[in-house]
Amino acid sequence: MTIPTAALSSVLLRAEGLRTIAPRGLSPLDPATCRFAGRAVTVRYLPLREDRAAALSPYNEAAPFFDAWEQVRAGDVVVIDAAGREDAGILGEMLATRLQRLGAVGVVCDGGMRDVVALRALGLPVFCRGPAPASSTAGLMLVDHGLPVAIGGVTVLPGDWVAADEDGVVVCPAASWEKAKAEVAAREAIEAYVRLRVEAGEPVRGLYPPTDAVRDAFARWQEAGAPPDRLT
């Protein structure tokens, strides 16, 4: 499932007043595979503290590191708060393979990724701060999961919907998702109609953003069977 993030962002702003919904500084690891939408499952890292390093290390099987990834279910988006560390490779080939096997549809991480050639070959969509050869354990420690996190200046709650495409990532509150999807579909339909009129040579003034008159014309056009040669 995908949903255009530009339209979703506009709908959430106008209908819900939500402005802080698009994480900053993230880009797709592979632009060819960057479209997804799913419910957020969250993982949080903190800067490494030496007295806690052994207890939270992946070499300690009792560390929360392992349960954090096993929480993922089919259709989830894994949202990882990595404190904005561009030099930390949060996921590599093994963890990414496991997440894909569990059914994750995408990863959004406020940090780096390693083994990027292998990650691209997997086809699991990843938004992050770029490649990073160093392991996350060099400067970070995974402390918890299933709690609110901050990604690129945006708060993400477990269960929020996260959508991504070529324009970036948008976070939608769970309670707003179904209504937002319907409004996005309606917006996309009328904009497709407006685009036909612009392509036919009409000026944008009074046409876009759609006025009530344009919406009425669109409704009549739909009722007439959407004839391509009779737009008004």
N, C-alpha and C positions, 0 to 999 in steps of 0.2 A: 504494500500500500504506500502511495506517495501523495503528497498534497503540496501545492506550490507555496513556498515560504513567503514570497512577496505578498501574495494575496492574504495568507494567514496573518502576517504581521499587520497588514492594514485593517483587517477585520477585528483583530484583538484590540487595536488602538481605538477604533471608532466605537465598537460595541462594548468593550470592557474597560477602556481607558488604560490598557496595559502597554507600557513603554519599554520596560527593561526586560526584554524577552529574547534578544538575539545576542548570544555570547560573542565577545570581541576577541580578535586575534587568532581565530581558528580557521583552518582551511582543510579541504579534503586531501587525504594522502594520495588518492587516485581520483581525479575529476571524472573519470569514465564510470566510476561506481560510487556515486555520492548521494543517491536518492533513497530515502527511507522515512518511515514514521512508525513509532511504537511507544510503549510505556517505559518510563525511566526506571531503571534500577541503579542505585547509587553506590559509589565506592569513594572513600576519602583517604587521602594521604596527608601527612604533615611533615614538615622538615625533620630530618633525622635528629634524634637525641641519643647520644651514645649510651646512656644508662638503660635505654629501652630497646636498643638495636637488636640484641640477642632474642629477647622475648617476642619481638614482632618480625623477626627475620623469616623469609620463606624456608630457611633451613630448619625452622622450628615447626613441626607439624601441628602443634597446638595453636599456632598464630592465626589471627583472623584472616590472613592472606588467602587461605584456601576456601573458606566458607563464602568469602566475598564474591568469588567467581561462580561458585556453585549455586548461588541464589538465582541465576539467570534462567528464564524460561522462554519458550518459543514466542517470538514477536517482540521481545524486550529490546530496548536501547540501553546500553551500558554507559552510564555517565560517570566520569572519573574526575574528581577534584584532585589535581596534582600540583596545586599551589602555583600554577603558572610557570613551572620549571621547564624551560625549553631544553635544558641539558639532561633531562631524565627520560630514559626510554621505558615508558610504563608497560607497554605490551610488546612482546616479541612473538615469534612464530608459534611457540607451544601454547601460550595462553590464548592467543587469537584463534588458534585452531579449536581449542576447547570451547571458547565462547560461541564460535560458529556451530560447533556440534550440538551445543545446548539450545541453539535456535535464535541467538541474538541476530537482529536485523541491522544493527549499526553500533558504532562506538563514538562517543563524544568525550574528548579528553583535553583538559587544560594543562597539557604537558606534551612531551615528545613520544615518539615511537621508534623502536629499533627493528631490525630484520625487515626493513620496509619492502624489499623486493619480494620476500616471501609473503608479507601481508597483502601486497597488491595482487599476487598470484592467487591468494585465497578468495579474493572477491568480496571480503567483508568490508563494507563501507566504514571508513574511519575519518573523523574530523579531529585534528590535533594541532599542535604548534609546530610540527615539522619533524624531520628525522633527528634522532639522538642516539648515538652509539652506546652511551653509558647506561648501565643498569639503574633502575629506580632506586635500588638499595644503596647506591653511592651517596645519595643526598636526601632520600625520603623514606618514610615508613608507612605502610598501610595500617591505619588505626581502627577503622570501622566501616560498616556498610549499612544500607537501608535507612540512612538518615539524610536530612537536607544537606546539600552541598552548594558550593559557589563555583560556577564555571564562567570564566571570561566576564566577570561582573554581573552574572545572572544567577539568582537563586533557583535551584531545581529541587523539587520535592519528589520523593519516591511516588510513582504512579502518575506524575505529570506526563503529558504527551510531548514527545520530541520529534520534530519534523526537520528534514534536511534535504537540500538539493544544491544546484549550482550557485544559488544566491546566498547560501549559508545555512545556519541552524536557527530554529525558532522553538521556544519552550511555551507550551500551552497548558494552563491549569486543567486538571482532569475534569473538573465540573463544567468547564467551558468547551470541551472538545467537540461534542456532538453538534452543539449549536454552531460552533465556529466552522465545522466541516460543511454544514448545510449553507451557511452564509458565503463561504468560499465558493461553493459550487454555483450559487446564484450569481455571485460577482463575476466568476469566470464566464458564465453564459452571456451576461449582458455585455461584458467587455469584448467577447468574440464578435458580437453583433456590432458594437461601436467600431471595432477595427475594420469590419467590412465597409462601413460608411466612410471611414478615413481613407481606406484604400481606394474607394470610389471617387475620392477627390474632395470630400467635405472638410472644412476647417475644424480644428479641435474646439475652438471657442463655442460654448453652448452645447457641445456634444460630449466632452469629457473633462472633468468627471460627469457622469450621466446626470442630467436634470430629470425632474418629474416628467417633462414632455418626452424626453428620450426613453424613459422607462415605459411610458404609455405606448410609444411607438414600437418599442421592443415587444410588449405584450401583444399588440395587434399583429405584429409580424409573426410571432410564434403561432398565434391562433390561425393565421393564414397559411401555416405550413412551412414557414421560414423560406419563402421564395428568394433565391439569390439575386434575381433581377428586379425585385421590388422591396427596397429596404425601408421605405418610409410610407 
